[in-house]
């Protein structure tokens, strides 16, 4: 347990990368969208995807985190198991805080600040902020953890199999996203898929359990590779 706490503290020493920098990037995106929106002022409101910058950053952090800390931790005699759980705890705690901040900003944008005075929807988005507040926060947390663990998985894959493994993974993903849509078109299944999504997912909150499952599977796969990875 002490070693897990040591890894947890090691990651939290870099608070700037975990908490500050993503909000700097998100804030810059917000300013750009605000200035643009203030100039346009459409009647139906301004809906932007600028918040995606925060999630992209989380994915990148998941990739970089292993490269920066895994060799050092093992060089200090930390077990791979302890490294994994300490890193997971650091991710979970930082993204829980991020999820709460996102909810506060969403409520401020929709209620207190009236769309920042220009009807801008940057933090409060349809299909996302529906239902109980705690469920919205859980959805943000699940999405953040899924992206972080996807990055963790990619970096662990590289540690275990090198460039060849990474290229093979990229090729498989490319084939899936090329062959999959082609098969859907060939067998005319897009309408069936649309009806299934409409029936089962009224908002992204309905996908939260699935996101947590994907995050867990990515974490298990990453741990399995780190156990056999070279430093």
C-alpha positions as CSV (number, residue, x, y, z in Angstrom):
1,X,0.0,0.0,0.0
2,X,2.8,2.4,0.8
3,X,4.3,1.9,-2.7
4,X,0.9,2.5,-4.3
5,X,0.7,5.7,-2.3
6,X,4.2,6.6,-3.4
7,X,3.2,6.3,-7.1
8,X,0.1,8.3,-6.4
9,X,2.1,11.1,-4.9
10,X,4.6,10.9,-7.6
11,X,2.0,11.7,-10.2
12,X,0.4,14.4,-8.1
13,X,3.7,16.2,-7.8
14,X,3.0,17.3,-11.4
15,X,-0.3,19.0,-10.6
16,X,0.3,21.4,-13.5
17,X,0.0,18.6,-16.1
18,X,-2.8,16.8,-14.3
19,X,-5.1,19.7,-13.4
20,X,-3.8,23.1,-14.5
21,X,-2.7,22.6,-18.2
22,X,-5.9,21.0,-19.4
23,X,-7.9,23.9,-18.1
24,X,-5.5,26.4,-19.7
25,X,-6.1,24.6,-23.1
26,X,-9.8,24.5,-22.5
27,X,-9.8,28.1,-21.4
28,X,-8.0,29.1,-24.6
29,X,-10.6,27.2,-26.6
30,X,-13.4,28.9,-24.7
31,X,-12.0,32.4,-25.4
32,X,-11.7,31.7,-29.1
33,X,-15.2,30.3,-29.2
34,X,-16.6,33.2,-27.2
35,X,-15.0,35.9,-29.4
36,X,-16.2,34.1,-32.5
37,X,-19.7,33.7,-31.1
38,X,-19.9,37.3,-29.9
39,X,-19.3,38.3,-33.5
40,X,-21.8,35.9,-35.0
41,X,-24.7,36.0,-32.4
42,X,-27.0,33.5,-34.3
43,X,-30.7,33.4,-33.2
44,X,-30.7,29.7,-32.2
45,X,-27.7,29.9,-29.9
46,X,-24.0,28.9,-30.3
47,X,-23.1,25.3,-30.0
48,X,-19.5,24.5,-30.0
49,X,-17.3,21.4,-29.8
50,X,-14.5,23.3,-28.1
51,X,-14.8,21.2,-24.9
52,X,-13.3,18.3,-26.9
53,X,-9.9,19.9,-26.4
54,X,-10.1,18.9,-22.8
55,X,-10.8,15.3,-23.6
56,X,-8.1,15.1,-26.3
57,X,-5.6,16.3,-23.7
58,X,-6.6,13.6,-21.3
59,X,-6.0,11.0,-24.0
60,X,-2.5,12.4,-24.6
61,X,-1.7,12.5,-20.9
62,X,-2.6,8.8,-20.7
63,X,0.0,8.1,-23.4
64,X,2.7,10.3,-22.1
65,X,2.3,9.3,-18.4
66,X,3.6,5.8,-18.9
67,X,6.6,7.0,-21.0
68,X,7.6,9.5,-18.4
69,X,7.1,7.6,-15.2
70,X,7.2,3.8,-15.8
71,X,11.0,3.4,-16.3
72,X,11.7,5.7,-13.3
73,X,9.3,3.8,-11.0
74,X,10.7,0.4,-11.9
75,X,14.2,1.8,-11.5
76,X,13.2,2.7,-7.9
77,X,12.2,-0.9,-7.2
78,X,8.4,-0.4,-7.5
79,X,6.4,-3.4,-8.5
80,X,4.5,-3.2,-11.8
81,X,1.3,-4.0,-9.9
82,X,1.9,-1.1,-7.5
83,X,2.7,1.2,-10.4
84,X,-0.5,0.3,-12.1
85,X,-2.8,0.9,-9.1
86,X,-1.0,4.0,-8.0
87,X,-1.3,5.5,-11.6
88,X,-5.0,4.4,-11.7
89,X,-5.7,6.1,-8.4
90,X,-4.0,9.3,-9.6
91,X,-6.1,9.3,-12.8
92,X,-9.3,8.6,-11.0
93,X,-8.8,11.3,-8.4
94,X,-7.8,14.0,-10.9
95,X,-10.6,13.2,-13.3
96,X,-13.2,13.1,-10.5
97,X,-12.2,16.7,-9.7
98,X,-12.4,17.6,-13.4
99,X,-15.9,16.1,-13.7
100,X,-17.1,18.1,-10.7
101,X,-15.7,21.3,-12.2
102,X,-17.3,20.6,-15.5
103,X,-20.7,20.2,-13.8
104,X,-20.3,23.5,-11.9
105,X,-19.4,25.3,-15.1
106,X,-22.3,23.7,-16.9
107,X,-24.7,24.8,-14.3
108,X,-23.2,28.3,-14.3
109,X,-23.4,28.6,-18.0
110,X,-27.0,27.4,-18.3
111,X,-28.4,29.1,-15.2
112,X,-26.4,31.8,-13.5
113,X,-24.6,33.3,-16.5
114,X,-27.3,32.8,-19.2
115,X,-24.9,31.5,-21.8
116,X,-22.2,34.0,-21.0
117,X,-24.4,36.7,-22.3
118,X,-24.3,35.5,-25.9
119,X,-26.2,32.2,-25.6
120,X,-23.0,30.3,-25.9
121,X,-23.2,26.5,-25.1
122,X,-19.7,25.5,-24.4
123,X,-20.0,23.5,-21.2
124,X,-23.7,22.8,-21.1
125,X,-24.5,20.7,-24.2
126,X,-27.7,18.9,-25.2
127,X,-27.7,15.1,-25.1
128,X,-25.1,15.4,-22.3
129,X,-26.5,17.4,-19.5
130,X,-29.8,15.7,-19.0
131,X,-31.0,13.9,-15.9
132,X,-29.7,14.1,-12.3
133,X,-26.5,16.1,-11.8
134,X,-24.7,13.1,-10.2
135,X,-25.4,11.1,-13.3
136,X,-24.0,13.9,-15.5
137,X,-20.8,14.0,-13.3
138,X,-20.5,10.2,-13.6
139,X,-20.8,10.4,-17.3
140,X,-18.0,13.0,-17.5
141,X,-15.9,10.9,-15.2
142,X,-16.5,7.7,-17.2
143,X,-15.6,9.4,-20.5
144,X,-12.4,11.0,-19.0
145,X,-11.3,7.7,-17.5
146,X,-12.0,5.8,-20.8
147,X,-9.9,8.2,-22.8
148,X,-7.1,8.3,-20.2
149,X,-7.0,4.5,-20.0
150,X,-7.1,4.3,-23.8
151,X,-3.9,6.4,-23.8
152,X,-2.5,4.2,-21.0
153,X,-3.3,1.1,-23.1
154,X,-1.6,2.6,-26.2
155,X,1.5,3.4,-24.3
156,X,1.6,0.0,-22.6
157,X,1.2,-1.6,-26.0
158,X,4.2,0.2,-27.2
159,X,6.2,-0.8,-24.1
160,X,5.3,-4.4,-24.6
161,X,5.5,-4.9,-28.3
162,X,7.4,-1.8,-29.6
163,X,6.7,-0.1,-32.9
164,X,5.5,-3.2,-34.6
165,X,2.8,-3.8,-32.0
166,X,1.7,-0.2,-32.3
167,X,1.6,-0.3,-36.1
168,X,-0.4,-3.6,-36.0
169,X,-2.9,-2.0,-33.6
170,X,-3.3,1.0,-35.8
171,X,-3.8,-1.2,-38.8
172,X,-6.5,-3.2,-37.1
173,X,-8.3,-0.1,-36.0
174,X,-8.0,1.3,-39.5
175,X,-9.5,-1.9,-41.0
176,X,-12.3,-1.9,-38.4
177,X,-13.3,1.7,-39.3
178,X,-13.1,1.0,-43.0
179,X,-14.5,-2.5,-43.3
180,X,-17.2,-2.0,-40.6
181,X,-19.0,1.0,-42.3
182,X,-18.6,-0.7,-45.7
183,X,-20.3,-3.9,-44.4
184,X,-23.1,-1.8,-42.8
185,X,-23.7,-0.1,-46.1
186,X,-23.5,-3.3,-48.0
187,X,-26.1,-5.0,-45.9
188,X,-28.2,-1.8,-45.4
189,X,-28.0,-1.9,-41.6
190,X,-27.6,1.8,-40.9
191,X,-31.3,2.3,-40.3
192,X,-31.4,-0.7,-37.9
193,X,-28.4,0.8,-36.0
194,X,-30.1,4.2,-35.8
195,X,-33.3,2.7,-34.4
196,X,-31.4,0.7,-31.9
197,X,-29.4,3.7,-30.7
198,X,-32.6,5.8,-30.5
199,X,-34.4,3.1,-28.5
200,X,-31.5,2.5,-26.0
201,X,-29.7,5.8,-25.6
202,X,-31.8,8.8,-25.0
203,X,-28.7,10.7,-23.8
204,X,-25.1,10.0,-23.4
205,X,-25.8,9.3,-19.7
206,X,-27.3,6.0,-20.8
207,X,-23.9,4.9,-22.1
208,X,-22.1,5.6,-18.8
209,X,-22.1,1.9,-17.7
210,X,-20.7,0.9,-21.1
211,X,-18.0,3.5,-20.8
212,X,-17.0,2.3,-17.4
213,X,-16.9,-1.3,-18.8
214,X,-14.7,-0.2,-21.7
215,X,-12.4,1.7,-19.3
216,X,-12.1,-1.4,-17.1
217,X,-11.2,-3.6,-20.0
218,X,-8.6,-1.1,-21.3
219,X,-7.1,-1.0,-17.8
220,X,-6.9,-4.8,-17.5
221,X,-5.3,-5.0,-21.0
222,X,-2.8,-2.3,-20.1
223,X,-1.9,-4.0,-16.8
224,X,-1.4,-7.4,-18.6
225,X,1.1,-5.8,-21.0
226,X,2.9,-3.8,-18.4
227,X,3.5,-7.0,-16.4
228,X,5.7,-8.2,-19.3
229,X,6.9,-4.9,-20.7
230,X,10.6,-4.1,-20.8
231,X,11.7,-0.9,-19.2
